[in-house]
Amino acid sequence: MRGGGTATRRLTNLGSRAEYFSVRAIGFQQHRVRMTPVALRLAPGETATVRITITGPGGPTRLDDGWLVWRGARGSETRVPVAITR
């Protein structure tokens, strides 16, 4: 897809208690990265599907990178590196 695209990923609560999670994208310079939903609550072992939408310039030399940072309400943080290539 030229200029953007959408991907889905699954997020699972591996903890032993229910947890609220929120997500934000950081580090991207040339693209806008949005997640839906941006916050969710998962019971232990529960899995949710998250949609990642990327918009921005197309072309073969438009490399961009950053992280999706998931934060749990109890202070946990998971950084997922993302590289956008065309």
N, CA, C and O atoms as a GROMACS GRO file, in nm:
protein
  344
    1MET      N    1   0.083  -0.119   0.000
    1MET     CA    2   0.000   0.000   0.000
    1MET      C    3   0.087   0.124   0.000
    1MET      O    4   0.176   0.138   0.084
    2ARG      N    5   0.064   0.211  -0.090
    2ARG     CA    6   0.143   0.333  -0.101
    2ARG      C    7   0.089   0.437  -0.003
    2ARG      O    8  -0.030   0.469  -0.004
    3GLY      N    9   0.179   0.491   0.083
    3GLY     CA   10   0.140   0.597   0.174
    3GLY      C   11   0.080   0.551   0.305
    3GLY      O   12   0.041   0.635   0.387
    4GLY      N   13   0.069   0.421   0.329
    4GLY     CA   14   0.017   0.376   0.457
    4GLY      C   15  -0.040   0.237   0.451
    4GLY      O   16  -0.033   0.169   0.348
    5GLY      N   17  -0.096   0.194   0.562
    5GLY     CA   18  -0.154   0.061   0.569
    5GLY      C   19  -0.203   0.031   0.708
    5GLY      O   20  -0.190   0.112   0.800
    6THR      N   21  -0.260  -0.088   0.722
    6THR     CA   22  -0.315  -0.130   0.850
    6THR      C   23  -0.270  -0.272   0.879
    6THR      O   24  -0.264  -0.356   0.790
    7ALA      N   25  -0.239  -0.296   1.006
    7ALA     CA   26  -0.203  -0.431   1.051
    7ALA      C   27  -0.278  -0.459   1.180
    7ALA      O   28  -0.317  -0.366   1.251
    8THR      N   29  -0.299  -0.585   1.211
    8THR     CA   30  -0.358  -0.622   1.339
    8THR      C   31  -0.259  -0.708   1.416
    8THR      O   32  -0.184  -0.786   1.358
    9ARG      N   33  -0.260  -0.691   1.546
    9ARG     CA   34  -0.174  -0.770   1.635
    9ARG      C   35  -0.257  -0.810   1.756
    9ARG      O   36  -0.359  -0.749   1.786
   10ARG      N   37  -0.211  -0.914   1.824
   10ARG     CA   38  -0.281  -0.963   1.942
   10ARG      C   39  -0.199  -0.933   2.067
   10ARG      O   40  -0.077  -0.949   2.068
   11LEU      N   41  -0.268  -0.889   2.171
   11LEU     CA   42  -0.206  -0.857   2.299
   11LEU      C   43  -0.269  -0.948   2.404
   11LEU      O   44  -0.391  -0.958   2.412
   12THR      N   45  -0.184  -1.016   2.484
   12THR     CA   46  -0.232  -1.109   2.586
   12THR      C   47  -0.180  -1.068   2.722
   12THR      O   48  -0.062  -1.034   2.736
   13ASN      N   49  -0.267  -1.071   2.822
   13ASN     CA   50  -0.226  -1.045   2.960
   13ASN      C   51  -0.167  -1.173   3.016
   13ASN      O   52  -0.239  -1.270   3.039
   14LEU      N   53  -0.036  -1.174   3.039
   14LEU     CA   54   0.032  -1.293   3.092
   14LEU      C   55   0.037  -1.292   3.244
   14LEU      O   56   0.087  -1.387   3.304
   15GLY      N   57  -0.014  -1.186   3.305
   15GLY     CA   58  -0.014  -1.176   3.450
   15GLY      C   59  -0.122  -1.260   3.515
   15GLY      O   60  -0.202  -1.324   3.447
   16SER      N   61  -0.122  -1.258   3.649
   16SER     CA   62  -0.219  -1.338   3.724
   16SER      C   63  -0.339  -1.255   3.770
   16SER      O   64  -0.430  -1.309   3.833
   17ARG      N   65  -0.340  -1.124   3.740
   17ARG     CA   66  -0.451  -1.036   3.776
   17ARG      C   67  -0.496  -0.956   3.655
   17ARG      O   68  -0.419  -0.935   3.562
   18ALA      N   69  -0.621  -0.911   3.658
   18ALA     CA   70  -0.672  -0.824   3.552
   18ALA      C   71  -0.587  -0.697   3.548
   18ALA      O   72  -0.538  -0.651   3.651
   19GLU      N   73  -0.570  -0.642   3.430
   19GLU     CA   74  -0.483  -0.525   3.412
   19GLU      C   75  -0.539  -0.432   3.306
   19GLU      O   76  -0.594  -0.476   3.205
   20TYR      N   77  -0.524  -0.304   3.332
   20TYR     CA   78  -0.555  -0.202   3.230
   20TYR      C   79  -0.426  -0.170   3.157
   20TYR      O   80  -0.321  -0.154   3.219
   21PHE      N   81  -0.432  -0.160   3.024
   21PHE     CA   82  -0.316  -0.126   2.942
   21PHE      C   83  -0.349  -0.006   2.854
   21PHE      O   84  -0.463   0.010   2.810
   22SER      N   85  -0.250   0.077   2.830
   22SER     CA   86  -0.263   0.186   2.734
   22SER      C   87  -0.142   0.180   2.642
   22SER      O   88  -0.038   0.125   2.679
   23VAL      N   89  -0.154   0.239   2.524
   23VAL     CA   90  -0.047   0.232   2.426
   23VAL      C   91  -0.025   0.369   2.365
   23VAL      O   92  -0.118   0.449   2.351
   24ARG      N   93   0.100   0.396   2.327
   24ARG     CA   94   0.132   0.516   2.249
   24ARG      C   95   0.248   0.485   2.157
   24ARG      O   96   0.330   0.396   2.184
   25ALA      N   97   0.254   0.558   2.049
   25ALA     CA   98   0.362   0.542   1.951
   25ALA      C   99   0.463   0.654   1.974
   25ALA      O  100   0.425   0.770   1.988
   26ILE      N  101   0.592   0.619   1.977
   26ILE     CA  102   0.696   0.720   1.992
   26ILE      C  103   0.806   0.697   1.891
   26ILE      O  104   0.829   0.585   1.846
   27GLY      N  105   0.875   0.805   1.856
   27GLY     CA  106   0.994   0.795   1.772
   27GLY      C  107   0.973   0.810   1.622
   27GLY      O  108   1.071   0.833   1.551
   28PHE      N  109   0.854   0.797   1.572
   28PHE     CA  110   0.831   0.804   1.428
   28PHE      C  111   0.842   0.949   1.381
   28PHE      O  112   0.781   1.039   1.440
   29GLN      N  113   0.920   0.973   1.278
   29GLN     CA  114   0.944   1.107   1.228
   29GLN      C  115   0.864   1.141   1.103
   29GLN      O  116   0.826   1.257   1.084
   30GLN      N  117   0.837   1.044   1.018
   30GLN     CA  118   0.775   1.069   0.888
   30GLN      C  119   0.635   1.012   0.875
   30GLN      O  120   0.566   1.041   0.777
   31HIS      N  121   0.591   0.932   0.970
   31HIS     CA  122   0.463   0.864   0.960
   31HIS      C  123   0.380   0.889   1.086
   31HIS      O  124   0.434   0.915   1.193
   32ARG      N  125   0.250   0.880   1.071
   32ARG     CA  126   0.161   0.884   1.184
   32ARG      C  127   0.119   0.740   1.212
   32ARG      O  128   0.072   0.670   1.122
   33VAL      N  129   0.135   0.699   1.336
   33VAL     CA  130   0.101   0.563   1.376
   33VAL      C  131  -0.007   0.571   1.484
   33VAL      O  132   0.013   0.633   1.589
   34ARG      N  133  -0.122   0.509   1.456
   34ARG     CA  134  -0.234   0.510   1.549
   34ARG      C  135  -0.274   0.367   1.582
   34ARG      O  136  -0.269   0.279   1.497
   35MET      N  137  -0.313   0.345   1.707
   35MET     CA  138  -0.362   0.215   1.750
   35MET      C  139  -0.507   0.227   1.794
   35MET      O  140  -0.549   0.329   1.849
   36THR      N  141  -0.584   0.121   1.768
   36THR     CA  142  -0.723   0.115   1.810
   36THR      C  143  -0.747  -0.022   1.872
   36THR      O  144  -0.727  -0.122   1.804
   37PRO      N  145  -0.787  -0.031   1.996
   37PRO     CA  146  -0.810   0.078   2.090
   37PRO      C  147  -0.679   0.126   2.150
   37PRO      O  148  -0.577   0.058   2.140
   38VAL      N  149  -0.680   0.243   2.212
   38VAL     CA  150  -0.559   0.297   2.275
   38VAL      C  151  -0.549   0.255   2.421
   38VAL      O  152  -0.444   0.270   2.483
   39ALA      N  153  -0.658   0.201   2.476
   39ALA     CA  154  -0.657   0.150   2.613
   39ALA      C  155  -0.754   0.033   2.620
   39ALA      O  156  -0.855   0.030   2.551
   40LEU      N  157  -0.721  -0.064   2.706
   40LEU     CA  158  -0.809  -0.179   2.723
   40LEU      C  159  -0.782  -0.247   2.856
   40LEU      O  160  -0.678  -0.226   2.918
   41ARG      N  161  -0.877  -0.329   2.897
   41ARG     CA  162  -0.864  -0.407   3.020
   41ARG      C  163  -0.866  -0.554   2.980
   41ARG      O  164  -0.953  -0.598   2.905
   42LEU      N  165  -0.768  -0.628   3.034
   42LEU     CA  166  -0.761  -0.771   3.003
   42LEU      C  167  -0.758  -0.851   3.132
   42LEU      O  168  -0.683  -0.819   3.224
   43ALA      N  169  -0.839  -0.955   3.139
   43ALA     CA  170  -0.834  -1.051   3.249
   43ALA      C  171  -0.710  -1.139   3.232
   43ALA      O  172  -0.652  -1.140   3.123
   44PRO      N  173  -0.668  -1.211   3.334
   44PRO     CA  174  -0.552  -1.300   3.319
   44PRO      C  175  -0.573  -1.399   3.204
   44PRO      O  176  -0.675  -1.468   3.199
   45GLY      N  177  -0.478  -1.406   3.114
   45GLY     CA  178  -0.484  -1.496   3.000
   45GLY      C  179  -0.570  -1.447   2.885
   45GLY      O  180  -0.573  -1.510   2.779
   46GLU      N  181  -0.641  -1.336   2.902
   46GLU     CA  182  -0.728  -1.284   2.796
   46GLU      C  183  -0.645  -1.218   2.687
   46GLU      O  184  -0.541  -1.158   2.713
   47THR      N  185  -0.693  -1.232   2.563
   47THR     CA  186  -0.626  -1.175   2.446
   47THR      C  187  -0.720  -1.079   2.375
   47THR      O  188  -0.840  -1.105   2.364
   48ALA      N  189  -0.664  -0.968   2.327
   48ALA     CA  190  -0.742  -0.871   2.249
   48ALA      C  191  -0.668  -0.843   2.119
   48ALA      O  192  -0.545  -0.854   2.112
   49THR      N  193  -0.743  -0.806   2.017
   49THR     CA  194  -0.685  -0.768   1.889
   49THR      C  195  -0.673  -0.617   1.882
   49THR      O  196  -0.768  -0.545   1.914
   50VAL      N  197  -0.556  -0.569   1.840
   50VAL     CA  198  -0.528  -0.426   1.828
   50VAL      C  199  -0.500  -0.395   1.682
   50VAL      O  200  -0.426  -0.467   1.615
   51ARG      N  201  -0.559  -0.288   1.632
   51ARG     CA  202  -0.537  -0.245   1.494
   51ARG      C  203  -0.435  -0.131   1.494
   51ARG      O  204  -0.447  -0.035   1.570
   52ILE      N  205  -0.334  -0.143   1.408
   52ILE     CA  206  -0.231  -0.041   1.392
   52ILE      C  207  -0.248   0.020   1.254
   52ILE      O  208  -0.242  -0.051   1.153
   53THR      N  209  -0.268   0.151   1.249
   53THR     CA  210  -0.287   0.221   1.122
   53THR      C  211  -0.171   0.317   1.101
   53THR      O  212  -0.139   0.398   1.189
   54ILE      N  213  -0.108   0.308   0.984
   54ILE     CA  214   0.008   0.392   0.950
   54ILE      C  215  -0.028   0.477   0.830
   54ILE      O  216  -0.075   0.427   0.728
   55THR      N  217  -0.005   0.606   0.843
   55THR     CA  218  -0.023   0.698   0.730
   55THR      C  219   0.103   0.781   0.716
   55THR      O  220   0.171   0.809   0.815
   56GLY      N  221   0.133   0.820   0.593
   56GLY     CA  222   0.252   0.901   0.569
   56GLY      C  223   0.299   0.887   0.427
   56GLY      O  224   0.228   0.833   0.342
   57PRO      N  225   0.420   0.935   0.401
   57PRO     CA  226   0.471   0.936   0.264
   57PRO      C  227   0.499   0.796   0.211
   57PRO      O  228   0.534   0.706   0.286
   58GLY      N  229   0.482   0.781   0.082
   58GLY     CA  230   0.515   0.655   0.016
   58GLY      C  231   0.652   0.666  -0.049
   58GLY      O  232   0.727   0.760  -0.021
   59GLY      N  233   0.683   0.575  -0.134
   59GLY     CA  234   0.812   0.578  -0.204
   59GLY      C  235   0.909   0.479  -0.146
   59GLY      O  236   0.897   0.441  -0.030
   60PRO      N  237   1.007   0.436  -0.226
   60PRO     CA  238   1.098   0.330  -0.186
   60PRO      C  239   1.200   0.369  -0.080
   60PRO      O  240   1.259   0.280  -0.020
   61THR      N  241   1.224   0.497  -0.054
   61THR     CA  242   1.329   0.535   0.040
   61THR      C  243   1.275   0.590   0.171
   61THR      O  244   1.350   0.651   0.247
   62ARG      N  245   1.148   0.571   0.200
   62ARG     CA  246   1.086   0.626   0.319
   62ARG      C  247   1.094   0.529   0.437
   62ARG      O  248   0.994   0.471   0.478
   63LEU      N  249   1.214   0.512   0.491
   63LEU     CA  250   1.233   0.429   0.610
   63LEU      C  251   1.202   0.512   0.733
   63LEU      O  252   1.244   0.628   0.741
   64ASP      N  253   1.130   0.456   0.828
   64ASP     CA  254   1.097   0.525   0.952
   64ASP      C  255   1.091   0.418   1.060
   64ASP      O  256   1.057   0.303   1.032
   65ASP      N  257   1.123   0.454   1.183
   65ASP     CA  258   1.114   0.357   1.291
   65ASP      C  259   1.075   0.425   1.421
   65ASP      O  260   1.085   0.547   1.435
   66GLY      N  261   1.032   0.344   1.514
   66GLY     CA  262   0.990   0.391   1.645
   66GLY      C  263   0.947   0.274   1.729
   66GLY      O  264   0.986   0.160   1.704
   67TRP      N  265   0.865   0.301   1.831
   67TRP     CA  266   0.820   0.198   1.923
   67TRP      C  267   0.672   0.215   1.951
   67TRP      O  268   0.619   0.326   1.950
   68LEU      N  269   0.607   0.103   1.977
   68LEU     CA  270   0.476   0.103   2.039
   68LEU      C  271   0.503   0.072   2.186
   68LEU      O  272   0.560  -0.033   2.217
   69VAL      N  273   0.464   0.160   2.273
   69VAL     CA  274   0.493   0.144   2.416
   69VAL      C  275   0.362   0.111   2.488
   69VAL      O  276   0.272   0.195   2.496
   70TRP      N  277   0.354  -0.011   2.540
   70TRP     CA  278   0.237  -0.056   2.616
   70TRP      C  279   0.269  -0.038   2.764
   70TRP      O  280   0.372  -0.085   2.812
   71ARG      N  281   0.179   0.031   2.836
   71ARG     CA  282   0.198   0.052   2.979
   71ARG      C  283   0.081  -0.009   3.055
   71ARG      O  284  -0.035   0.012   3.021
   72GLY      N  285   0.116  -0.085   3.158
   72GLY     CA  286   0.014  -0.141   3.245
   72GLY      C  287  -0.015  -0.046   3.360
   72GLY      O  288   0.071   0.033   3.398
   73ALA      N  289  -0.134  -0.053   3.415
   73ALA     CA  290  -0.174   0.036   3.524
   73ALA      C  291  -0.090   0.014   3.649
   73ALA      O  292  -0.083   0.103   3.734
   74ARG      N  293  -0.027  -0.100   3.662
   74ARG     CA  294   0.057  -0.129   3.778
   74ARG      C  295   0.204  -0.097   3.754
   74ARG      O  296   0.290  -0.134   3.835
   75GLY      N  297   0.235  -0.031   3.644
   75GLY     CA  298   0.372   0.013   3.620
   75GLY      C  299   0.453  -0.068   3.521
   75GLY      O  300   0.567  -0.031   3.492
   76SER      N  301   0.399  -0.175   3.467
   76SER     CA  302   0.474  -0.251   3.367
   76SER      C  303   0.483  -0.172   3.237
   76SER      O  304   0.396  -0.090   3.207
   77GLU      N  305   0.589  -0.196   3.161
   77GLU     CA  306   0.605  -0.130   3.032
   77GLU      C  307   0.669  -0.227   2.934
   77GLU      O  308   0.769  -0.292   2.965
   78THR      N  309   0.609  -0.237   2.815
   78THR     CA  310   0.663  -0.322   2.709
   78THR      C  311   0.680  -0.236   2.586
   78THR      O  312   0.585  -0.173   2.540
   79ARG      N  313   0.803  -0.233   2.531
   79ARG     CA  314   0.833  -0.157   2.409
   79ARG      C  315   0.846  -0.254   2.292
   79ARG      O  316   0.922  -0.350   2.297
   80VAL      N  317   0.769  -0.226   2.188
   80VAL     CA  318   0.772  -0.310   2.069
   80VAL      C  319   0.833  -0.228   1.956
   80VAL      O  320   0.772  -0.131   1.911
   81PRO      N  321   0.954  -0.265   1.909
   81PRO     CA  322   1.016  -0.188   1.800
   81PRO      C  323   0.941  -0.211   1.669
   81PRO      O  324   0.897  -0.322   1.639
   82VAL      N  325   0.927  -0.103   1.590
   82VAL     CA  326   0.857  -0.109   1.461
   82VAL      C  327   0.941  -0.036   1.358
   82VAL      O  328   0.983   0.078   1.381
   83ALA      N  329   0.966  -0.100   1.245
   83ALA     CA  330   1.033  -0.037   1.132
   83ALA      C  331   0.934  -0.032   1.016
   83ALA      O  332   0.873  -0.132   0.981
   84ILE      N  333   0.919   0.088   0.958
   84ILE     CA  334   0.828   0.109   0.846
   84ILE      C  335   0.914   0.123   0.721
   84ILE      O  336   0.999   0.212   0.714
   85THR      N  337   0.892   0.036   0.625
   85THR     CA  338   0.965   0.041   0.498
   85THR      C  339   0.865   0.042   0.385
   85THR      O  340   0.750   0.000   0.401
   86ARG      N  341   0.908   0.088   0.272
   86ARG     CA  342   0.822   0.090   0.153
   86ARG      C  343   0.892   0.015   0.043
   86ARG      O  344   0.839   0.003  -0.067
   0.00000   0.00000   0.00000
